[in-house]
Structures are given as C-alpha cells and as structure tokens.
C-alpha cells in the first residue's frame, strides 16, 4: 500500500508530468479538461468524469499512473489514458450512445478497455487492454474462451462503428 502522500516533485518535474499527460490525452483524442494531481487516488491511476458537454469532461491523472508506467509488469501511462478515453468515447460517440444508455458498470469497463485498445496505437498496450476486458468478464463468471470470443467480437463491432 502506498504512503498517504507521494514524495514531493520539483516544479519542473510536475510541469513535465502535466505536459506528458496532456500530450498523450490529446493524441488519443480526449476532449475536455486534462489535469494531473500529485496525490494518491487509490483508483488505478486515472479517472474520467463526464460533464454536461464533451468540452466540460474531465480527465484526472494521479501518481499511481506514473508508478504503474514505471513498472514493466503494469499498464503503461498510454494504456491507462486510452482506457479513460475509451470511457469518453463510450458515452460521447454518436454511434455508441445507445449502448451507453443501457450499459451496466461492468459493460462500460469492458467496452472502455476494448475501445482503449483500438485507439491506443501500441500493440502491447492493446494486448494489455484486451486482456483486461477478458479478465473483467471472467471475473463475472464467463468462461475464459467465451470471454475471449466476446471481446474479439465486440472489438470488430466497435472498430466498424468508429
């Protein structure tokens, strides 16, 4: 478990983190405000908040995202932000809006991972996000082979919709 507060960063390192988060988020197509908070969130590293309009959406990135990015056995910062952009796509994309209206939190998590995998631009990140989607389904009682088939099928559908 991490300490209550992360070690302090110099002003230059804090600016560099904010710049890096902003650059990745914009490259992935995130619309709205992007912020880095140098605190622990205990949420996995980033959080998407839906505003009244896409321009008012909020992506907050926390210390955990950078700690995970530094660990080769964890999700990269790119994958973390792609997953959060997947949440935004899921609720904001015109062709996905009907799905979003009927989705459970589990469904949204799975689809955000698949969407993140589609847009991330990196094969390893895509594999990690697809694996996360499969894992989320298996955790809900779906057999691994069935979960993998579902994710592959959803990926084809989502790629066509985007």
C-alpha positions in Angstrom: 0.0 0.0 0.0 1.5 3.4 -0.9 2.2 6.0 1.7 -0.5 8.6 2.4 1.3 11.2 0.3 3.7 10.7 -2.6 7.2 12.2 -2.4 7.2 15.8 -3.5 8.2 16.7 -7.1 10.2 19.7 -8.2 8.2 22.3 -10.1 10.0 21.2 -13.3 9.0 17.6 -12.9 5.5 18.5 -12.0 5.2 20.6 -15.2 6.8 17.7 -17.2 4.2 15.2 -15.9 1.3 17.6 -16.7 2.7 18.2 -20.2 3.1 14.5 -20.8 -0.4 13.7 -19.6 -1.9 16.4 -21.7 0.1 15.3 -24.8 -1.0 11.7 -24.5 -4.6 12.6 -23.8 -4.8 14.9 -26.8 -3.1 12.3 -29.1 -5.7 9.8 -28.0 -8.5 12.3 -28.9 -9.6 13.3 -25.4 -11.9 16.3 -25.4 -12.2 18.4 -22.3 -10.0 19.4 -19.4 -7.0 17.3 -18.5 -5.3 17.5 -15.1 -2.5 15.8 -13.2 -2.9 15.7 -9.4 0.2 14.7 -7.4 -1.8 12.7 -4.9 -2.8 9.0 -4.5 -6.2 8.2 -5.7 -6.5 4.5 -4.9 -8.4 4.3 -8.2 -5.8 2.8 -10.5 -4.2 6.0 -11.7 -6.8 8.0 -13.7 -10.4 8.9 -13.7 -12.8 10.1 -16.3 -15.6 12.5 -15.3 -18.4 13.2 -17.7 -19.5 16.8 -17.8 -22.6 18.4 -19.3 -20.8 18.5 -22.7 -17.6 16.9 -24.0 -15.8 20.2 -23.6 -16.6 20.0 -19.9 -15.5 16.4 -19.4 -12.5 15.9 -17.1 -9.6 13.5 -17.1 -7.7 13.4 -13.9 -4.4 11.5 -13.7 -2.8 10.6 -10.4 0.5 9.4 -9.0 -0.4 5.7 -9.4 -0.5 6.1 -13.2 3.2 7.1 -13.2 4.1 4.4 -10.7 2.4 1.8 -12.9 4.0 3.2 -16.1 7.4 2.7 -14.4 6.7 -1.0 -13.7 7.1 -3.1 -16.9 4.6 -5.6 -15.4 1.9 -3.0 -15.2 -0.2 -0.9 -17.6 1.6 1.9 -19.4 0.5 5.5 -19.0 -0.6 5.3 -22.6 -2.8 2.3 -21.9 -4.3 3.9 -18.7 -5.2 7.1 -20.6 -6.5 5.1 -23.6 -8.9 3.2 -21.2 -10.2 6.5 -19.8 -10.6 7.9 -23.4 -12.5 4.7 -24.0 -15.0 5.7 -21.3 -15.4 9.1 -23.0 -15.8 7.5 -26.4 -18.4 5.2 -25.0 -20.6 8.0 -23.7 -19.9 10.7 -26.2 -19.6 8.9 -29.6 -22.8 9.4 -31.6 -23.0 5.7 -32.7 -22.2 4.3 -29.3 -24.7 6.5 -27.3 -27.5 3.9 -27.4 -25.2 1.3 -25.9 -24.1 3.7 -23.2 -27.7 4.4 -22.1 -28.3 0.7 -21.4 -24.9 -0.4 -20.1 -24.0 -1.6 -16.6 -20.8 -0.5 -15.0 -19.2 -3.9 -15.9 -20.2 -3.5 -19.5 -18.8 0.1 -19.6 -15.5 -1.1 -18.1 -15.2 -3.9 -20.7 -16.1 -1.6 -23.6 -13.8 1.2 -22.3 -10.9 -1.3 -22.3 -11.7 -2.6 -25.8 -12.1 1.0 -27.2 -8.9 2.0 -25.5 -7.2 -1.0 -27.1 -8.5 0.1 -30.5 -7.2 3.7 -30.2 -4.0 3.3 -28.1 -1.7 2.9 -31.1 0.6 0.3 -29.4 0.4 -3.5 -29.8 1.5 -4.2 -26.2 -1.0 -1.7 -24.8 -3.7 -3.2 -27.0 -2.9 -6.7 -25.7 -3.0 -5.4 -22.1 -6.3 -3.7 -22.5 -7.9 -6.6 -24.3 -6.7 -8.9 -21.6 -8.2 -6.6 -19.0 -11.6 -6.8 -20.8 -11.4 -10.6 -20.9 -10.4 -10.7 -17.2 -13.3 -8.4 -16.3 -15.7 -10.8 -18.0 -14.1 -13.9 -16.4 -14.4 -12.3 -13.0 -18.1 -12.1 -13.7 -18.4 -15.8 -14.3 -18.0 -16.1 -18.0 -15.7 -18.9 -19.2 -12.3 -17.7 -20.4 -12.8 -19.0 -24.0 -16.3 -17.4 -24.2 -15.0 -14.1 -22.8 -12.2 -14.0 -25.3 -14.7 -14.7 -28.1 -17.0 -12.0 -26.8 -14.2 -9.4 -26.6 -13.0 -10.3 -30.1 -16.5 -9.9 -31.5 -17.1 -6.7 -29.7 -13.7 -5.4 -31.0 -14.8 -6.0 -34.6 -18.1 -4.2 -34.0 -16.5 -1.3 -32.3 -13.8 -0.9 -34.9 -16.6 -0.7 -37.5 -18.5 1.9 -35.5 -15.5 4.1 -35.0 
